[in-house]
Amino acid sequence: MNTALAFAACAAIAQSSPTPPAAATATPLPTYVDGKLRLPADYREWVYLSTGMDMSYSRVAMPGHHMFDNVFVNPQAYRVFKETGTWPDGTMLVLETRGARDKGSINQRGLFQDTDVMGHEVHVKDARFEGGWAFFGFDDDQPAKEIAHTVDCYACHRAHAAVDTTFVQFYPTLLAIAKAKNTFSSAYLDEQKKAN
């Protein structure tokens, strides 16, 4: 075959090759604006981890108020967790909070999620922050500043989180991975022994 023809054929194939899917769907690492975290616009296209309902770390109940917490993680971090059992730098866990409704359409009992989002919280793994992790609370879609490390959520996550300051114990699809990779925190293992 003529060298020029072979080169032209290769060039034509290269031009018609589609963009690799990973490049087309890549989610950027945490984006900061003047030190504030931007809420990822596409987080609902990320990996869904779990939904909690009426969860509270306090013994005080909130009567008459029901709430759903949906948790999503960026796909790159999820892939690394599946391989290693821990989170890479750049991990973003988005907690989306929605109210609960019991009346609507054909529903006769039970609760379903409201369309209105009550708020967002993002837990970011970033070596630039104290302890390597930071929380950001959002009341709207505007960039949010870091929640101070003196707030109880940091100490609670350090003391009770199953893996790398995250509550993997509430994400059923990740529990088996953490167990297989032997990445449970000693604090979580101690709690499990006391509970059994």
N, C-alpha and C positions, 0 to 999 in steps of 0.2 A: 504494500500500500504506500502511496505517495506520502512523504512526511508532512507536506503542507495540508493534504486532505485529512490525515490523522489528527493534526493539530486543530483543524477547523471543526472536526467531529467532537473532539474533547471540549473545545470552547463552547460549542452549541449545547452539549450536555450540561456543562457547568452553569450556563446561563439559564437553562430551564429547570435546574434543581431547585426544589422548594427550600425555604428557610427551615433549618432544623426546629422541631417543635419546642425544644427547651429554650432556645433563644427567643422564640416568638412569645412565650408565656412567662418569661423570667420576671419575678417580682423583685424590685430593688431592695437593697438593704435599708435599714431604718434611715429615714430622711429627716434632717433637723433644719429648722429655720430659726436663726438667732438663738440656738440652744434649745428650742422647743421641738417636740416630735410632731411630725405631720401624721395624721391618721391615714393609714393606707386605704385608698379609695376602693381597691379591689379585694379587700379582705374576705368578702363573702364567696370569692372564687378560690379561696385557700382550702387547706385540708381541715375538715370539720372534725373536732375531737370529741365533744360531748355537750350535753345540755344538763344543767342542774336546775332544780326547781325549789324555790323557797329555801335555798341553802343559807346558813348563817353559822358563823363560828362563835356566836354568843348564845347563851342559854335563854336570853330574853326573846320571846316570840313577838311577832308583829301581827296581831289579829286583823283579819279582814284584808290583808294585803298579800297578794301572790305575785311571784316574779320568776321569770326564766332567765338563766344565764347561759348563753351559747358561746363556745370557745372554738376559735380557729387559729391555726398556726401556718406560717409561711411555708410553701412547699419545699424549699431548699432545706430548711431546718428539719422538717419531717423526714426527708430522705436520709439525712445524716443521723437522726435519732434512730431510725430503723436499722441502720448499719452499726451504730456504736452504743446505743442505749443512753446517750446524753445529748445535750443541745450544743450546737456550734455558736460561735460569735455571730451576731446578726439575727438570732432567733427573735421572732416577734409573736407573742401569744395575745390575741385580741379577745377580750371578754365583751360581749354585746349583751346588754340587759334590756329585757322587754317585759312589759306588764302581762298579766294573765287575764283571759276573759272566759266566761262560762256560757254566755248567751250569744248565739250567732248561727245563722244558716240552720242546719238540721241537728246541731248539737243538743243532746238531751241531758248529758252529765259529763263531768270532767272539765278540764281546762285546755285552752289552746292559746297560742301566743298572739299578742296584739300587734298591729302593724307599726305602732309608734315605738321607736327605740328610745329608751329612757336614758341611756348613757353608754359610754365605752371606757374600758380601761385596757391599757396595753402594757404587757410585761416584756421588757426588752433585755436581751443579753448583749452587752456591749462593754468591752474591757475598759473603756474610758470612764465608766461609772464606778463609784465606791462598791466594792464587793462583786463587781462585774455584771450586776443587774440593776435595772431601774424600772419604776412604775410611773405611768403617765395616766392621768384621769381627764376624760373629755366630757364636756357638757354639750358641745356642739362639734362641728367639723373643723374648727379652727385649731392650729397647732397648740399643743399643751405643754406646759412646763413640767419638769420632773417633780414627782411627789417627794417631799423631804424624807431622808433616810431615818429620821426620828419617828416617823409614823409607824404604828404597830404592824402594818402589813409586812414590812421587811423582816422583823423579828419573828413573826408568825411563820412566814415562809421558810426561814432558816431553821426553825425549830420543828416544823411538821411536814415539810414537803418531801415527797417520796424520792424525787430525783432533781438534783441541781437547782434547788430552791423553787421547783415547780410542782404543783399538785397532781402529779401523774397518777396518784391513787384514785383520782376522779375521772380519768380518761381510760376507759376499759380497753381500747385498742392498743394502748401503749404499755399497760401493766405487764403483759406477757413478755414484751420486748425487754423491758427493764429487768425483769426477773431472769431471763435468759442471758442477758449481758452482765448481770450481777452489778447493777449500777444504783441500787437502792441506797439511800442515805442511812447512816447508822441510827440517826434519830427516828426515822420512819420504821426501821426494823425493830428498834426498842419498843416503839408504840404498838407495833403489831404483836409482839410477845406479850405485852401487858394486856392487850385486848383479848387474847386467846386463852 
